[in-house]
Amino acid sequence: MTESDDIRSTLIDMLEELDDRLARITDDVKHTQEPLAKDSEEQAIQVENDEVLDYLGNSTRAEIDQVKRAIAKLEHGHYGNCEVCGEPISKARLEILPFARLCVRCAEKAEE
């Protein structure tokens, strides 16, 4: 198995895990397991929980988009290059964050 195959496998595994997480969050928001409570106080708590789940769902969708972008970059031969400066992203960074778009230097500048 080549390094590219290993990276692809890692990204595909991440994508499947994120898709599963999003499906669970969506089910929770839709209350497929149990309907909203009839008690107004319990409904208020459930609404607050739904807001948290909505945030988690949006965050998961964004991460899915990042992983898909990394897979596309891999397919087009651009994986591992910083989107700002074009320099290679360190292997250590890519091992920690396989869908990293920026090298450490550019990521630090973006956070300033």
Buried (B, 14 or more C-beta within 10 A) or exposed (E): EEEEEEBBEBBEEBBEEBEEBBEBBEEBBEEEEEEEEEEEEEEEEBEEEBEEBEEBBEEBEEBBEBBBBBBEBBEEEEBBBBBBEEEEBBEEBBEEBBBBBBBEEBBEEEEE
